[in-house]
């Protein structure tokens, strides 16, 4: 039976009642995802011997989706919320519903929010000062995979654009990825642009940062993962790949692709079956297609 297409629940423009509804729906979605996460109880996987220590870096998230999702995430530390007057009541209600003090919410002029954000930021009259989430270790991911024999993770090799990573995070959540793995020195920290591009899904995806990516691929193989590298010149198309079991998909940067040692660590390389008229796709688009194919059973 064909699934009924879900209706959009959030609006992106305007200052009507839809804004309040959007904030509420975003928080409800976030709470639902957090409740689903508790089936695995992800909090137990944080360990003091994290290969890349948890950072205390701060960021400014902006827009309804990212801020509402951050409020609903008990793991996210929020220091202050700035908003225009029309958003204040609903944000305070969301804080109360999620056991945060309504005193976090401060009414300011829209120009004040404009001042603290990049010129191109679409903030919808809402911004929040947050702390970066604690990193997961590769050991954490392997433990989580032990409870899910048919799962997949996505690995990014030198993908550096925050908006691309945000869009990839959104796709990871959409296709039920177990985690996103990146090399710490070749990936950006959390930013408002990343959270915005993820539509708040950054709150719901375990993210692991490692010091050595090729070694991480080898460790995943030892933990029962089939490692699949994406290469535009590979002989095998991804739709011909046998699906099932634990799978790690590795994506390189646009143009350069995977680095040699990372590619050599893969069990197999595959390509997207695209027209010869197109040399390559944006990495976030390619990741979404690859995740869709891998998630098919």
Secondary structure, 3 states (H helix, E strand, C coil): CCCCCCCCCCCCCCCCHHHHHHHHHHHHHHHHHHHHHCCCCHHHHCCCCCCCCCCCCEEEEECHHHHHHHHHCCCCCEEEEEECHHHHHHHHHHHHHCCCCHHHEEECCHHHHHHHCCCCCCCCCEEEEEECCCCECHHHHHHHHHCCCCCEEEEEECCCCHHHHHHHHHHHHHCCCCEEEEEHHHCCCCCHHHHHHCCCHHHCCEEEEECCHHHHHHHHHHCCCEEEEECCCCCEEHHHCCCCCCEEEEEEECCCECCHHHHHHCCEEEECCCCCCCCCCCHHHHHHHHHHHHHCC
